[in-house]
Amino acid sequence: MGSGAGRPEPTAGRPARRSDAGPMHASFSLGRWAGVEIGVNWSWVVIFVLIAWSLAAVVFPEATPGMSTGAYVAMAAISSVLFFASLLLHELGHAVVARREGMEIDGIVLWLFGGVAKFKGLFPSAGAELRIAIAGPVVSLVIGVTMLALATAPLPDAVGGVVAWLGSINLILLVFNMLPALPLDGGRVFRALVWQRTGDFTRATRIAGSLGRFFGQLMIGGGLLMLLLLGAPGGLWMALIGWFLIAAATAEMRMATIALALGPLRVSDAMATAPVSAQARSTVADFVETRFSGSRHAAYPVLDGEQVVGMLGFRDLTAVPAPEWEDTRIESIARPLGSVLVLEPGANLGDATIELVQDELGRALVLEGERLIGLLSMTDVSRLIELRTGPGSDRPDATGAAPLGNTAALRQ
């Protein structure tokens, strides 16, 4: 999700492709649901096991006593799967509305703390963010109310126990998720309302982010007290969620600050022109001798003649043992074009920076049509920010900036 100063303008030339990276990347795919790619991170297994164990060992035996251990295990397994299905539906609610608002969807990832819908670019308006943010909680509300209504019907004990728990947990999580603290949905709703009132997205992000950090600190303090004074293991989980809230809110606030510093700049203002490249059909040995030895960068565009075919990362290169350099071609170890971040020179730099932060390489190919014209890295962006915000900068104020021109001298 993006950030910007005031009302973010529609993104010109949004990234056409990107790799799935970041701390919440998908370890494997579940395919496409409603046109949205669904992925699962390995950390999801941790919470799945914990929920299933607690349901089988404690929750269901207390709620529906007198059943066999096998029945409780079956109820726990089914409930855990349905619980994550409800989380998925929650995130699909966000994704479907976001597409209606004209935003691009990278996909949905289920991970340790639930699910996350990954969007590209900035919210087009405060109203759009409000509608996108509230869509997920509405789905959770419908699921919760429906399940609790079904639980009042005459059902077998096992089925009734599962349905009642699923309804209750969705409503409990709904209440927590609507706290006015980023990055929770309630925080996004609150930010949208502040943004709508003030017309300043950055200020709204800072206010909602500060609330997110405050609630996170409360949860850490309360969780540690529960753990130390009452010996309740749930206190550790509460503290971990609090830590996540603080980290995520801080990241949102930082991105708002970065977007403010970048102002109206485009990718072409920060990219490194004429980046050092690698030829797809050359061997690793030739590349190391002729290119890499004199310019040790983190990534290199890969060309087949003049055509861009991918990107070579430093780790991709070092993964090849030295004895195999003579027999290994660059094209066999490079990342294909469809799996790397690609930008247009006219794309909004703040928007592009958000993409770079989430990208594994932290590098983007800049193409004009099919022609390579530059490479954008977080190093380039960071140096540009320093130029705009450091001592002696020509920047007049927080909302406008003197043009810097192209920073071709910056290293890739």
Sequence and secondary structure as in RCSB ss.txt:
>XXXX:A:sequence
MGSGAGRPEPTAGRPARRSDAGPMHASFSLGRWAGVEIGVNWSWVVIFVLIAWSLAAVVFPEATPGMSTGAYVAM
AAISSVLFFASLLLHELGHAVVARREGMEIDGIVLWLFGGVAKFKGLFPSAGAELRIAIAGPVVSLVIGVTMLAL
ATAPLPDAVGGVVAWLGSINLILLVFNMLPALPLDGGRVFRALVWQRTGDFTRATRIAGSLGRFFGQLMIGGGLL
MLLLLGAPGGLWMALIGWFLIAAATAEMRMATIALALGPLRVSDAMATAPVSAQARSTVADFVETRFSGSRHAAY
PVLDGEQVVGMLGFRDLTAVPAPEWEDTRIESIARPLGSVLVLEPGANLGDATIELVQDELGRALVLEGERLIGL
LSMTDVSRLIELRTGPGSDRPDATGAAPLGNTAALRQ
>XXXX:A:secstr
    SSS    TT  SB    STT  SEEEEEETTEEEEE TTHHHHHHHHHHHIIIIIHHHHSTT  HHHHHHH
HHHHHHHHHHHHHHHHHHHHHHHHHTT EEEEEEEETTEEEEEEES  S HHHHHHHHHHHHHHHHHHHHHHHHH
HTS   HHHHHHHHHHHHHHHHHHHHHTSS TTSHHHHHHHHHHHHHHS HHHHHHHHHHHHHHHHHHHHHHHHH
IIIII  THHHHHHHHHHHHHHHHHHHHHHHHHHHHHTT BGGGT BSS   EETTSBHHHHHHHTGGG   SEE
EEEETTEEEEEEEHHHHHTS GGGGGG BHHHHSEEGGGS EE TTSBHHHHHHHHHHSSSSEEEEEETTEEEEE
EEHHHHHHHHHHHHSTT    SSS        TTS  
